[in-house]
Amino acid sequence: MKDLQQWRDGDSFGDLLKRRGVTRREFLTFCGKMAALIGVGGVFAGSRTAFAQELAGRLEAARRPSVVYLQLQECTGCVESLLRSASTPVEELVLEQISLDYNELLMAPSGEAAEQALASAQTKPHLLLVNGSVPLKDGGVYCTIGGRSARDVLERAAANATAVVAIGACAEYGCVQAASPNPTGAVGVADVIRDRPVVNISGCPPIAETISATLTYFLAYGHTPPLDGLGRPLFAYGQRIHDKCPRRASFDAGQFAERFDDQNARLGHCLYKLGCKGPATFAPCATIEWNDGVSFPIKAGHPCLGCTERHFYDRMTPFYRRLPGITVPGLGVEATANTIGVAAVAASVAAVAVHSAATVIAKHRARRAEPESLPLAVLGDREEPGVKQKEKEKDS
């Protein structure tokens, strides 16, 4: 975080904007962008323009909060994603506005000096950001910081936190470390911190703008945005990728790629049969996209792996095999995240089956004789005895 020395006692964000030469137009453009993004979740009853104006007024008057940013059992991918948020002058300042009192990856001090900085920061009210899971097995020996377990570090830092934000799938529930057989006993932040709400920004990693938008909302309003049943911001996780997928028309028409190199794949048709988990995944990838709105996996020709859903490494693998055709009558295809909740996979797959049955059956029977896509040995895709035969018997 550069130029933090330019902050002065009593400064508001508006004061810093003026001193740094950010124009009113640039600031309002940023607020409009955030209003368009955050407003998706219905957090403001009025028009988007009115929301942008209110956001601008609140953000201008906002004061600089103290932030403690922990990195526990993880790979640093989530903080790397945050650092690559679209770098407009205002967005850079939003990140600079926070007083980052502790983050072992970004701070200059190390060793005892870093430990003293953490001890000092956590004694006063602060916003607590967390990357990484918390290993509980064997007394938490699998992740220690300064000689203390990750659990101890987390509990001490959360004691005076005004809000706790778990960033990434590891912090939400444990991610790959919690995959079976979970040798370290990894759990998410909310499994340890139970005396206050924990906001989960899921993904492996989350899109940078999802993180910065959540921080912007907190800075403007002093509290976290509306959340879904899994503690995720509704503006980002209120819709399935399937709902906004650019290949949705092909899905509706029963046009599916059977292999990564067949003609339907070249034509940009639906990747559902190649294992796409978009129908079961609540995420902003199709609306925000990655790298400042350049693209996202499905748009680039790769199936969604469902990384924003809990236990995706156990529930969504093998990654390149389609989801089973479970049928549950009575569930509409437009069900919300709160409706589906933790049963997102089974329920949304049922909606998929009901939604496209007529067209898919005809297409599938016509192509049944074609060679099936080969499983990929990497990422756990291996042939299971009798799987193909069972699928053929079910289809017939």
Long-range contacts (C-beta under 8 A, 24 or more apart in sequence): 1-95, 1-96, 1-98, 1-100, 1-106, 2-96, 3-96, 4-96, 4-99, 7-64, 7-99, 11-63, 11-64, 12-60, 12-61, 12-62, 12-63, 13-59, 13-60, 13-61, 13-62, 13-63, 13-64, 13-93, 13-97, 13-219, 14-59, 14-60, 14-61, 16-93, 16-96, 16-97, 17-60, 17-90, 17-93, 20-89, 20-93, 22-89, 22-90, 22-93, 26-88, 26-89, 26-90, 27-56, 27-60, 27-90, 28-52, 28-56, 29-88, 29-90, 30-88, 30-90, 30-91, 31-55, 31-56, 31-59, 34-213, 34-216, 34-217, 37-209, 37-213, 37-235, 37-236, 37-288, 38-213, 38-216, 38-217, 38-225, 38-235, 39-235, 40-234, 40-235, 40-236, 40-238, 40-239, 40-284, 40-287, 41-225, 41-226, 41-233, 41-234, 41-235, 41-236, 41-238, 42-226, 42-234, 42-238, 43-217, 43-225, 43-226, 43-234, 43-235, 55-216, 55-220, 58-220, 58-221, 59-216, 59-219, 59-220, 62-97, 62-219, 62-220, 64-97, 64-98, 64-99, 65-97, 65-98, 65-99, 65-126, 65-127, 65-162, 65-218, 65-219, 66-98, 66-99, 66-101, 66-121, 66-124, 66-125, 66-126, 66-127, 67-98, 67-99, 67-100, 67-101, 67-126, 67-127, 67-128, 67-129, 68-101, 68-102, 68-103, 68-118, 68-121, 68-122, 68-126, 68-127, 68-128, 68-129, 68-157, 68-161, 69-100, 69-102, 69-103, 69-106, 69-128, 69-129, 69-130, 69-131, 70-102, 70-103, 70-128, 70-129, 70-130, 70-131, 70-132, 70-153, 70-154, 70-157, 71-103, 71-104, 71-105, 71-130, 71-131, 71-132, 72-130, 72-131, 72-132, 72-133, 72-134, 72-143, 72-145, 72-150, 72-153, 72-154, 72-170, 72-171, 73-132, 73-133, 73-134, 73-135, 73-142, 73-143, 73-150, 73-170, 73-177, 73-184, 73-186, 74-131, 74-132, 74-133, 74-168, 74-170, 74-171, 75-170, 76-105, 76-131, 77-168, 77-204, 77-205, 78-131, 78-167, 78-168, 78-170, 78-171, 78-205, 78-206, 78-211, 79-103, 79-105, 79-106, 79-131, 79-167, 80-205, 81-205, 81-206, 81-207, 81-208, 81-211, 82-167, 82-208, 82-211, 82-212, 83-208, 84-208, 84-291, 85-208, 85-209, 85-211, 85-212, 86-208, 86-209, 86-292, 86-293, 91-212, 94-212, 94-215, 94-216, 94-219, 95-212, 95-215, 97-219, 98-127, 98-215, 98-219, 101-126, 104-145, 114-146, 115-146, 118-146, 118-153, 118-157, 122-156, 122-157, 122-159, 122-160, 123-160, 124-160, 125-160, 125-161, 125-162, 126-160, 126-161, 126-162, 127-161, 127-162, 127-163, 127-165, 127-218, 128-157, 128-158, 128-161, 128-163, 128-164, 128-165, 129-165, 129-167, 130-154, 130-164, 130-165, 130-166, 130-167, 130-171, 130-189, 131-167, 131-168, 131-170, 131-171, 132-168, 132-170, 132-171, 133-170, 133-171, 133-173, 133-174, 133-175, 133-177, 133-178, 133-184, 133-186, 133-187, 133-188, 134-186, 134-187, 134-188, 134-189, 134-191, 134-192, 135-177, 135-184, 135-185, 135-186, 136-184, 136-185, 136-186, 136-187, 137-182, 137-183, 137-184, 137-185, 138-185, 142-184, 143-184, 151-192, 154-189, 154-192, 154-193, 155-192, 155-193, 158-193, 158-196, 161-196, 163-196, 163-197, 163-199, 163-218, 163-223, 163-224, 164-189, 164-193, 164-196, 164-197, 164-198, 164-199, 165-198, 165-199, 165-201, 165-214, 165-215, 165-218, 165-224, 166-190, 166-198, 166-199, 166-200, 166-201, 166-231, 167-201, 167-205, 167-206, 167-211, 168-201, 168-202, 168-203, 168-204, 168-205, 168-206, 169-202, 169-203, 169-204, 169-307, 169-308, 169-310, 169-312, 170-204, 171-200, 172-200, 172-201, 172-202, 172-230, 172-231, 172-310, 173-310, 173-311, 175-204, 175-313, 176-204, 176-313, 178-311, 179-311, 179-313, 179-314, 180-314, 190-231, 197-224, 197-227, 197-231, 198-231, 199-224, 199-225, 199-227, 199-231, 199-232, 199-233, 200-230, 200-231, 200-232, 201-232, 201-233, 201-236, 202-230, 202-232, 202-237, 202-283, 202-307, 202-308, 202-309, 202-310, 203-283, 203-307, 203-308, 204-307, 204-308, 204-312, 206-308, 207-236, 207-284, 207-285, 207-288, 207-289, 207-290, 209-288, 209-292, 210-236, 210-284, 210-288, 228-282, 228-336, 228-337, 228-338, 229-337, 229-338, 229-341, 229-342, 230-310, 230-337, 230-341, 230-342, 232-282, 232-308, 232-337, 234-337, 235-284, 236-283, 236-284, 236-288, 237-282, 237-283, 237-284, 237-308, 237-337, 238-282, 238-336, 238-337, 239-282, 239-284, 239-287, 239-336, 239-337, 240-278, 240-279, 240-280, 240-281, 240-282, 240-283, 240-337, 240-348, 241-278, 241-279, 241-281, 241-282, 241-283, 241-285, 241-286, 241-298, 241-304, 242-278, 242-279, 242-280, 242-281, 242-348, 242-352, 243-286, 243-334, 244-286, 244-287, 245-278, 245-286, 245-298, 246-286, 246-298, 246-299, 247-271, 247-298, 251-356, 252-355, 252-356, 252-359, 253-359, 254-356, 254-359, 254-360, 254-362, 254-363, 255-363, 256-360, 256-363, 258-367, 258-370, 258-372, 258-373, 259-371, 259-373, 260-301, 260-373, 265-301, 268-301, 271-298, 271-301, 271-302, 271-303, 271-304, 272-303, 272-322, 272-323, 272-352, 273-322, 273-373, 274-303, 274-320, 274-322, 274-373, 275-303, 275-318, 275-319, 275-320, 275-321, 275-322, 275-323, 276-303, 276-304, 276-322, 277-303, 277-304, 277-305, 277-306, 277-309, 277-312, 277-316, 277-323, 278-303, 278-304, 279-323, 279-348, 279-349, 279-351, 279-352, 280-306, 280-309, 280-316, 280-323, 280-344, 280-345, 280-348, 280-349, 281-306, 281-307, 281-308, 281-309, 281-344, 282-308, 282-309, 282-337, 282-340, 282-344, 283-307, 283-308, 306-345, 309-344, 309-345, 310-342, 315-345, 316-345, 317-379, 317-380, 317-381, 318-375, 318-376, 318-379, 318-380, 318-381, 318-382, 319-376, 319-379, 319-380, 319-381, 320-373, 320-375, 320-376, 320-379, 320-381, 321-375, 321-381, 323-349, 323-352, 324-349, 325-349, 325-353, 325-394, 326-350, 326-353, 327-353, 327-354, 329-354, 364-395, 365-395, 368-392, 368-395
